[in-house]
């Protein structure tokens, strides 16, 4: 028989259940682990008013017999153990080290603490103790302690449930901590991706060039923060202009990095009077020699030279979607598909070929990436080249209006879904 038996609850089970449910509701709304622990401790004081002191400790990142006091009900200051580790007392040895490194729950109902024990100040005047290990990776990396000023203050009958509840709350708190860290990591990644996207967009033409007899309009949309589509214009000798559109395999930041590499190589191309095939040969050699290697990355590209004096377009393609040529007189659509070769970066056994067409006033040149024709609707059907040609055949000769019409058609077809691939359209109307 004990001198100070553990008190039985004075409340009915209905009252205790209501109190616990209210606690669970409140905890479920918490998003900050520090606030959740404060709320939990306050609720537990109401549920278990006979406990005199509460103490928490941790051995994470430490070696035996070191440990840190992470919470103590007698502290006047509020220390966040996840953000202010340096402010937490670091102790070594003694009864608390024995408990936390023991990896087992303990009840000491006749507690006597040596005055020289490192934890003496935390356990002074206390005569009984309950130690609840909080298991992680099979070890008691954290521990929650309850103490009382009386002997025989804790019941072994209630110990299993106490360990269970403490560990459930510990896991919930740990999950909230991890969720917060994950959120911070995502936010940091998002800031970096936004920076990558800004850099990438700065590599695209800020304004479209004024090219005689060629009125231009363009649309560029990435599936993620940054993407691998690329278009550009190059002033050449004798008033001619180079038109480039490319699509790096993959999505997101890796594709955006390769897009930047493409930009750098293209703008380092020596000479301005070389044919389109020479440009693609140059790009392929540089990519194969220095950048893609065995990564599996490749780039589709279409490069053309437009001569405003003759309205002649000479072009070469490296696996890119054949641009569409819309005849003004008939609204008929032709495919510029007669100069195809492998995508860039696949093999050094590459020799681009060329073709040319004579354009007439009112004709239109439509360059695009596969994010247009491979867009899908809710039934997982492709927008398709046939649907693109149908829209182009009845569209306006104004390039800006034509792009607006195509985008509206895409939005209706995909039911407004976000793009799964980058989408780029460049349209030029001949005058």
Residue pairs with C-beta under 8 A, 6 or more apart in sequence:
2 109
2 151
2 152
3 150
3 151
3 152
4 150
4 151
4 152
4 153
5 152
6 50
6 152
6 153
6 154
6 155
6 158
7 50
9 16
11 19
16 47
19 43
19 46
19 47
20 47
22 43
23 40
23 43
23 47
26 39
26 43
27 36
27 39
27 40
27 172
30 36
30 39
30 176
31 176
31 180
32 176
32 180
33 82
33 173
33 176
33 177
33 180
34 78
34 80
34 82
36 172
36 173
36 176
37 71
37 173
40 169
41 54
41 71
41 73
44 51
44 54
45 51
48 146
50 148
50 153
51 146
51 147
51 148
52 126
52 147
52 148
52 149
53 72
53 73
53 74
53 122
53 126
53 146
53 147
54 71
54 72
54 73
54 144
54 145
54 146
54 147
55 69
55 71
55 72
55 73
55 122
55 144
55 145
55 147
56 69
56 70
56 71
56 72
56 81
56 142
56 143
56 144
56 145
57 67
57 68
57 69
57 70
57 96
57 100
57 142
57 143
57 145
58 67
58 68
58 70
58 81
58 100
58 141
58 142
58 143
59 66
59 67
59 68
59 100
59 101
59 140
59 141
59 142
60 141
60 142
62 68
62 90
64 97
64 101
65 92
65 93
65 94
65 97
65 101
66 90
66 91
66 92
66 97
67 90
67 91
67 92
67 96
67 97
67 100
67 101
68 81
68 85
68 88
68 89
68 90
68 91
69 88
69 89
69 91
69 119
69 122
70 79
70 81
70 88
70 142
71 79
71 81
72 122
74 122
79 87
79 88
81 88
82 177
91 97
91 118
91 119
92 118
93 118
94 114
94 117
94 118
94 119
95 113
95 117
95 119
95 123
96 118
96 119
96 122
96 145
97 118
99 106
99 131
99 143
99 145
100 131
100 133
100 140
100 142
100 143
101 140
102 133
102 140
103 133
103 135
103 139
103 140
104 133
104 140
105 130
105 131
105 132
105 133
105 159
105 162
105 163
106 129
106 130
106 131
107 128
107 129
107 130
107 131
107 154
107 156
107 159
108 128
108 129
108 131
109 128
109 151
109 152
109 153
109 154
110 127
110 128
110 151
110 152
111 123
111 126
111 127
111 128
111 129
111 147
111 151
113 119
113 120
113 123
113 124
113 126
114 120
117 123
123 129
123 147
125 149
126 147
126 148
126 149
127 148
127 149
127 150
127 151
127 153
128 147
128 148
128 150
128 151
128 152
128 153
128 154
129 145
129 146
129 147
129 148
129 154
130 145
130 146
130 147
130 153
130 154
130 159
130 162
131 143
131 144
131 145
132 143
132 144
132 145
132 146
132 162
132 163
132 166
132 167
133 140
133 142
133 143
133 163
133 167
134 140
134 141
134 142
134 143
134 144
134 166
134 167
134 170
135 141
135 167
136 142
136 170
136 174
142 170
144 166
144 170
146 154
147 153
148 154
190 225
193 224
193 225
193 226
193 252
193 253
194 225
196 225
196 226
196 253
196 256
196 257
197 222
197 225
197 226
197 256
199 260
200 226
200 227
200 256
200 259
200 260
201 220
203 230
203 259
203 260
203 263
204 220
204 230
204 231
204 232
205 218
205 231
205 232
205 233
208 216
208 217
208 218
208 233
209 216
209 233
209 235
209 241
211 233
211 241
211 306
211 308
211 428
212 239
212 308
213 308
213 311
213 361
213 430
213 431
214 241
214 306
214 308
214 428
214 429
214 430
214 431
215 399
215 428
215 429
215 431
216 233
216 399
216 426
216 427
216 428
217 399
217 400
217 402
217 403
217 426
217 427
217 428
218 231
218 403
218 424
218 425
218 426
218 427
219 403
219 407
219 423
219 424
219 425
220 229
220 231
220 422
220 423
220 424
221 371
221 419
221 422
221 423
221 424
222 229
222 419
222 422
223 251
223 252
223 371
223 418
223 419
223 420
223 421
223 422
223 423
224 251
224 252
224 253
225 252
225 253
226 252
226 253
226 255
226 256
227 251
227 252
227 255
227 256
227 259
227 422
228 247
228 248
228 249
228 250
228 251
228 254
228 255
228 256
228 258
228 259
228 422
229 245
229 246
229 247
229 248
229 259
229 369
229 371
229 422
229 423
229 424
230 244
230 245
230 246
230 247
230 248
230 259
230 262
230 263
230 424
231 244
231 245
231 246
231 367
231 424
231 426
232 244
232 263
232 266
233 241
233 242
233 243
233 244
234 241
234 242
234 243
234 244
234 266
234 272
235 241
235 242
235 272
236 242
236 272
236 273
236 305
237 272
237 273
238 273
238 307
238 309
239 307
239 308
239 309
240 305
240 306
240 307
240 308
241 305
241 306
241 308
242 276
242 279
242 303
242 304
242 305
243 303
243 304
243 305
243 306
243 367
243 426
243 428
244 266
244 279
244 301
244 302
244 303
245 301
245 302
245 320
245 323
245 367
245 368
245 369
245 424
245 426
246 259
246 262
246 299
246 300
246 301
246 302
246 320
246 344
247 299
247 300
247 301
247 320
247 369
247 370
247 371
247 422
247 424
248 255
248 258
248 259
248 262
248 297
248 298
248 299
249 255
249 296
249 297
249 298
249 299
249 300
249 343
250 297
251 421
251 422
254 297
255 422
258 291
258 292
258 297
258 299
261 287
261 291
262 283
262 287
262 299
262 301
265 282
265 283
265 286
265 287
266 279
266 283
269 279
269 282
269 283
270 282
275 305
275 314
275 316
275 354
276 303
276 304
276 305
276 314
276 315
276 316
276 339
276 352
276 354
277 316
277 339
277 351
277 352
277 353
277 354
278 352
279 303
279 316
280 301
280 303
280 316
280 317
280 318
280 341
280 344
280 350
280 352
281 350
281 351
281 352
283 299
283 301
283 318
283 344
284 318
284 344
284 345
284 348
284 350
284 352
285 348
285 350
287 299
287 344
287 345
288 345
288 346
288 347
288 348
288 350
289 348
291 297
291 345
292 298
292 345
297 345
298 319
298 343
298 344
298 345
298 346
299 318
299 343
299 344
299 345
300 318
300 319
300 320
300 321
300 343
300 344
300 370
301 317
301 318
301 319
301 320
301 343
301 344
302 315
302 316
302 317
302 318
302 320
302 321
302 322
302 323
302 336
302 367
303 315
303 316
303 317
304 313
304 314
304 315
304 316
304 323
305 313
305 314
305 315
306 312
306 313
306 428
307 313
307 314
310 358
311 358
311 359
311 360
311 361
311 430
312 356
312 357
312 358
312 359
313 336
313 356
313 357
313 359
313 365
314 354
314 355
314 356
315 323
315 336
315 339
315 354
315 355
315 356
315 357
316 339
316 341
316 352
316 353
316 354
316 355
317 336
317 337
317 339
317 340
317 341
318 340
318 341
318 342
318 343
318 344
318 350
318 352
319 340
319 341
319 342
319 343
319 344
320 343
321 368
321 369
321 370
321 373
321 385
322 335
322 336
322 337
322 340
323 335
323 336
323 365
323 366
323 367
323 368
324 333
324 334
324 335
324 336
324 364
324 365
324 366
324 368
324 388
324 389
324 392
325 333
325 334
325 335
325 336
325 357
325 359
325 363
325 364
325 365
325 366
326 332
326 333
326 334
326 363
326 364
326 365
326 366
326 392
326 393
326 395
327 333
327 334
327 360
327 363
328 360
328 361
328 362
328 363
328 364
328 397
328 430
329 360
329 362
331 393
331 394
332 393
333 389
333 392
333 393
336 355
336 357
338 355
339 352
339 353
339 354
339 355
340 353
341 350
341 351
341 352
341 353
342 350
344 350
359 365
359 430
360 430
361 430
361 431
362 397
362 429
362 430
362 431
363 429
363 430
364 392
364 397
364 399
364 402
364 427
364 428
364 429
364 430
365 427
365 428
365 430
366 392
366 402
366 425
366 426
366 427
367 424
367 425
367 426
367 427
367 428
368 388
368 424
368 425
368 426
369 421
369 422
369 423
369 424
370 421
371 419
371 420
371 421
371 422
371 423
371 424
372 383
372 388
372 406
372 410
372 423
372 424
372 425
373 382
373 383
373 384
373 385
373 387
373 388
374 382
374 383
374 421
375 382
375 383
375 410
375 413
375 414
375 419
375 420
375 421
375 423
376 382
376 383
376 414
376 420
377 383
377 413
377 414
377 415
378 414
378 415
378 417
383 410
383 413
383 414
387 409
387 413
388 406
391 405
391 406
391 409
392 402
392 406
395 401
395 402
395 405
395 406
396 402
396 405
397 429
398 429
399 427
399 428
399 429
402 427
403 425
403 427
406 425
410 423
